[in-house]
């Protein structure tokens, strides 16, 4: 019984570590895309048509 509990705790810790790693990788990827396409210098698109 304690082995199963220990295994569940270990799997939970590994899952949390993996999700944290993936989140950091996604944030880094978004930052690279923002720099590559210079998001700060992009102008806003109008919400309605301009004639």
C-alpha positions as CSV (number, residue, x, y, z in Angstrom):
1,X,0.0,0.0,0.0
2,X,2.8,2.5,0.9
3,X,4.5,1.5,-2.4
4,X,1.5,2.6,-4.4
5,X,1.3,5.9,-2.5
6,X,5.0,6.5,-3.1
7,X,4.5,5.7,-6.7
8,X,1.6,8.1,-7.0
9,X,3.6,10.9,-5.3
10,X,6.6,10.2,-7.6
11,X,4.4,10.3,-10.8
12,X,2.7,13.5,-9.6
13,X,6.1,15.2,-9.1
14,X,7.4,14.0,-12.5
15,X,4.2,15.3,-14.1
16,X,4.5,18.7,-12.4
17,X,8.1,19.0,-13.5
18,X,7.3,18.1,-17.1
19,X,4.4,20.6,-17.2
20,X,6.7,23.3,-15.8
21,X,9.3,22.5,-18.4
22,X,6.8,22.7,-21.2
23,X,5.3,25.9,-19.9
24,X,8.7,27.6,-19.8
25,X,9.5,26.3,-23.3
26,X,6.3,27.8,-24.6
27,X,6.9,31.1,-23.0
28,X,10.4,31.2,-24.5
29,X,9.0,30.3,-27.9
30,X,6.4,33.1,-27.7
31,X,9.2,35.6,-26.7
32,X,11.3,34.5,-29.7
33,X,8.4,35.0,-32.0
34,X,7.6,38.4,-30.6
35,X,11.3,39.5,-31.1
36,X,11.4,37.9,-34.6
37,X,8.3,39.6,-35.9
38,X,8.8,42.8,-33.8
39,X,5.4,42.9,-32.2
40,X,6.0,46.2,-30.5
41,X,6.3,48.1,-33.8
42,X,3.1,46.6,-35.3
43,X,0.2,48.9,-35.7
44,X,-3.3,48.0,-34.5
45,X,-5.8,46.7,-37.0
46,X,-9.0,48.8,-37.2
47,X,-12.1,47.2,-35.7
48,X,-14.3,48.5,-38.5
49,X,-13.9,49.3,-42.1
50,X,-12.5,52.6,-43.1
51,X,-13.8,53.9,-46.4
